[in-house]
Structures are given as structure tokens and as C-alpha cells.
């Protein structure tokens, strides 16, 4: 197939759904770990095509959503400083901190700018040499290469006013945290196609063996996801636990080696706190010592202040797949895209945002 409408063919989707129904003999629970897949599942009603004994759970697949509250507060603190230019992807601006969000800082006169790449932020720094320019570096392995390249170029060009507030995280440690939890009910995973395009999928193989859980690298269109679900269920029904690749048009086992090389040159693996999950060892990326002069936390000498999540916000349980968005009492009531309690309601990849946009709040779901 070459065209997007081929991947959204309704008749082919029904055929996959029927094949899945014939295949399944017992209840199974599958988690997708990508916000893009979550939105496709909810938008196209993929979960509603599946038999009732197949459950899809939505995992921590939204990097904006897992950015800890303490780091968002640091971003707000930096953005409010005079002379500072704070740059970020657009969906970070309305993520609530403990008291306000970046959009509020912008409304109060802070120089907060939306960019589409860290290289855009670097260009702003070059054009404003007398002002510190900070990029909020949020994302999984997918976006880390461009962030690394921006810092590398800044160092090569001697751009000393360019800084990163780093919140890059790695997917496999989060999956292992879910699998090792006593509350885990996930039988298999749909691995994120975009992440694996960069990182490959060899690192999932030890997890498959250790926990006897199948992984299927999966794309983002309806037929991608249905095929990924079918491949996953076939493994489960046959008692296999392997890593398979549905997204062959983009992903290779080894991933994108040049992208991995620039990540490894600029970043090192560090512990990282995940919103809703907690601190995970070896789950984040931090700047290596050679590039620490571009670390915003060091330059602005910021201290970490522990803050509590809003008690009424259940986004942590949503991110862990413990509950669906509509099961949260606040969903659609006191938590809406206009007045979000947590990042999952406002991020373009958040599960709560997907349910609110495509399904609203229905009596049956509640």
C-alpha cells in the first residue's frame, strides 16, 4: 500500500476485526505505548471493532504528559525571567504547573515562543546574542536526535546563550516499570513505531524474554493497529513471547544509527522522574559534561521543589493503564481542555484529550 486511504479502508478493517474474533479464545489485555496510536484508536473506534474479550489499555506514550510537575514549574520560572526567551513545542504551553502554565506567563508579558524544532530555537539564540534562549526539550527517543543536533551545532558555532531544559525520556524502562508492578494486567504491548524508527527494537527482546510478553512494533493508521493487534494476539494464543515488526515500511531492528550516534555523543542516560509513575533509573537523557554549559538548570541555578499533583486528577492512573479517562470522576466535569487538571487532557497526544475530543462524556461509558 502507498496511500493513506488504503490504510483506512473500512472493509479491510472489518476483515481484520473478524479475523481477530475468530482467533481469540480467552480474555487478553494489550497496551499501546504511543499517544499517536491512542488517538487513532479512539478517533477511528478501533477498540470498538474488537471482541469484548480483547481490551486495549493506553500507556505512558505521551512525553508531554509524563513531564513531571516540578520541571514544568521550572519552565514557568525561567520563562518569567526578564530578558529570557523561552521556546517550546506548542502543546507544552497549556500544561498546568502547580500554580499556572506557560501560556499565562506569555499573557503576562513573558517572551514565550512556539517553535517547531530545537533548531528554530537555536536560530533565535543566534539572532539574539545578548539574551538567554531556552528550549524545553521534551520527548522520547523520537525527538532526541534533533535536540542533540541543536546543542552540537551551538557548541560548534560558539553560541553560548542557547540552553536546554531537558526532559527527554526513554520508553523501555517505563514498560519494565509497568510489567514489574504488582498491579500489572498487561499481556502484550504495541511498541511505538516512531520511537522504534530511531531506536530500533532490539532492546525490547530482553523484556519479552524476562516477562514472557509479546511486543509488536506497530504503525499509526487503523490497518496498522489492527494488524499489530492481530499479530500480538496470535503470539498470545500460541504461547509465544517475541518481538515482531508490523511497521516494516519505517522500522528496522537496528533503528537509525546516525540518529543514535548523535544522541549518544550529546546525552548520557540518567534517572528521570515520570509524572504519574515516579522516578525510574536509566529512563532519561541528560547532557554530557562536555555540553553542560548549555544546561538551563545549571545556568539559572534552579532548585527542585517537590510539589503534589492535584488530588482530584487521576492522570497518573491513566498513564499507567490502570483506568480509562472516562473512569476518572473529574473527566469532562471539572477537567476539560479549557480547564485541564493534568497534561493528559491538554496534550495533543494525551489519552484524556483523545476521549474528550472524539467521544465526549457518554452515559454508557460512565
Secondary structure, 3 states (H helix, E strand, C coil): CCCHHHHHCHHHHHHHHHHHHHHCCCCEEEEECCHHHHHHHHHHCHHHHCCCCEEEEECCCCHHHHECHHHHHHHHHHHCCCCCEEEECHHHCCCCCCCCCHHHHHHCCCEEEECCCHHHHHHHHHHCCCCCEEEEEEECHHHHHHHHHHHHHHHHHCCCCEEEEEEEECHHHHHHHHHHCCCCCCCEEEEEHHHHHHHCCHHHHHHHHHHCCEEEEECCCHHHHHHHHHHHHHHHHHCCCCEEECCCCCCCCCCCHHHHHHHHHHEEEEEEEECCCEEEEEEEEEECHHHHHHEHHHHCCCCCCCCCCCCCCCHHHHHCCCCCHHHCCCECCCECCCCCCCHHHHCCCCHHHHHHHHCCCCCCCC
